Amino acid sequence: MAQAQLAVAWRDGGTLLLPFGGHPISYPPRAGEGWSGSAASWQRDWKISHPRPADGAAWWGLLPLPLRALAAPALLGAAVTAMADLEAAQSGREAYRRGKARERCTQQQTQPAPARPQQLVLPLPAEPAPSPTSHPRRAPGSPARPQDPGSCRPGA
């Protein structure tokens, strides 16, 4: 057990239970990573501490190993290997999540900015021209020929 660098372990029948601690972490953003929106939750993860759970562990885990694996001379490092595998998985999660954050950042940079809504200018319907056969009735006291309100010339 000492050669396997174990600080503490429990035996349950033919299984050795190796403890490790779980610690919440948050990946610090690096240049070129986008952790906003739906990717924000991926920034939060966990890491392990061993050969014993370190102070401040939010939770503990027990890694089961068969005792026969520890009894074989060639497999004496099985506990160390198992914890190294957990750490490799942890590193793999971080690499995967950072890769996704870089992809998100690249997508955000290549997508055009949302277009601002443009005000549509709609033409107003033209006033119908009076037909030559229709003559509007004049109000009593109105001039025989109406003046153009936009004209500056009298009688125009």
C-alpha positions in Angstrom: 0.0 0.0 0.0 2.8 2.4 0.8 4.4 1.8 -2.7 1.0 2.6 -4.3 1.2 6.1 -2.5 -2.1 5.6 -0.7 -2.7 7.7 2.4 -5.9 6.0 3.4 -8.2 3.3 2.0 -11.1 1.1 3.1 -11.5 -2.6 2.6 -14.9 -4.0 1.7 -14.7 -7.8 1.2 -12.4 -8.3 -1.8 -12.5 -4.6 -2.8 -10.3 -1.8 -1.8 -12.0 1.7 -1.7 -9.7 4.5 -2.5 -11.0 8.0 -1.5 -10.6 11.2 -3.5 -12.1 14.7 -3.1 -14.2 16.6 -5.5 -13.7 20.4 -5.8 -15.8 22.8 -7.8 -13.8 24.9 -10.2 -14.5 27.5 -12.8 -12.2 27.8 -15.8 -10.8 31.2 -16.2 -11.5 32.6 -19.7 -8.6 32.7 -22.1 -8.2 34.8 -25.2 -10.4 33.5 -28.0 -12.9 31.7 -25.8 -16.6 32.5 -25.7 -18.2 31.3 -22.4 -21.5 33.3 -22.8 -25.0 32.1 -23.3 -25.5 28.4 -23.2 -21.8 27.8 -22.9 -21.7 29.6 -19.5 -22.6 26.4 -17.6 -19.6 24.5 -19.3 -17.2 26.9 -17.6 -18.1 25.3 -14.2 -16.6 21.9 -13.6 -14.9 19.9 -10.9 -11.4 18.5 -10.1 -10.2 15.7 -7.8 -7.7 15.7 -5.0 -5.8 12.6 -3.9 -4.2 10.5 -2.4 -6.5 11.9 0.2 -9.3 14.4 -0.2 -7.8 17.9 0.3 -9.4 20.4 2.7 -12.3 22.2 1.2 -13.5 19.2 -0.8 -17.2 19.7 -1.7 -17.7 15.9 -1.9 -15.9 12.7 -1.6 -15.7 9.8 -4.0 -14.6 6.2 -3.5 -12.8 4.4 -6.3 -13.2 0.6 -6.0 -10.3 -1.6 -6.9 -10.2 -5.4 -6.6 -7.7 -6.5 -3.9 -6.2 -9.1 -6.3 -5.1 -6.2 -8.6 -3.1 -4.7 -5.8 -1.6 -8.1 -4.8 0.0 -8.8 -8.2 3.5 -7.4 -8.3 3.1 -6.0 -11.8 -0.2 -4.3 -10.8 0.9 -2.7 -7.5 0.6 0.7 -9.1 -3.1 0.1 -10.0 -4.3 2.7 -7.4 -1.9 5.3 -8.8 -2.9 4.4 -12.3 -6.6 4.6 -11.5 -6.3 8.1 -10.0 -4.1 9.2 -12.9 -6.9 8.0 -15.2 -9.4 10.1 -13.3 -7.1 13.1 -13.7 -6.7 12.4 -17.4 -10.5 12.4 -17.8 -10.6 15.7 -15.9 -7.9 17.2 -18.2 -9.8 15.8 -21.2 -13.1 17.5 -20.1 -11.3 20.8 -19.7 -9.7 20.5 -23.2 -13.0 19.6 -24.7 -14.9 22.4 -23.0 -12.2 25.0 -23.9 -12.3 23.8 -27.5 -16.1 24.3 -27.6 -15.6 27.8 -26.1 -13.1 28.6 -28.8 -15.6 27.4 -31.5 -18.3 29.6 -30.0 -16.0 32.6 -30.0 -15.1 32.0 -33.7 -18.8 31.6 -34.6 -19.6 34.8 -32.8 -16.9 36.7 -34.7 -17.8 35.3 -38.1 -21.6 35.9 -37.7 -22.6 39.3 -39.0 -24.0 41.7 -36.4 -27.7 41.6 -36.2 -29.1 44.0 -38.8 -30.8 47.0 -37.4 -34.4 47.3 -38.5 -34.9 49.7 -41.3 -37.8 52.0 -41.6 -39.7 51.2 -44.7 -40.8 54.2 -46.8 -44.1 53.4 -48.4 -45.4 55.6 -51.2 -48.7 57.3 -50.4 -51.5 56.7 -52.8 -51.8 59.4 -55.4 -55.0 61.5 -55.3 -57.2 60.4 -58.2 -57.3 63.0 -61.0 -60.7 64.5 -61.6 -62.3 63.0 -64.6 -63.2 65.4 -67.4 -66.8 64.5 -67.3 -67.3 65.1 -63.6 -67.7 68.6 -62.4 -67.7 69.1 -58.6 -70.4 71.3 -57.3 -69.4 74.7 -56.1 -70.3 75.9 -52.7 -72.3 79.2 -52.8 -69.9 82.1 -52.6 -66.8 80.1 -53.7 -64.8 81.2 -56.7 -65.5 79.7 -60.0 -62.0 78.4 -60.3 -60.4 77.0 -57.1 -56.9 78.2 -56.3 -54.0 75.9 -55.8 -53.1 76.2 -52.1 -49.4 75.6 -52.9 -49.2 78.3 -55.5 -47.9 81.7 -54.8 -49.5 83.3 -57.9 -53.0 84.6 -57.5 -55.5 82.8 -59.6 -53.2 80.1 -60.5 
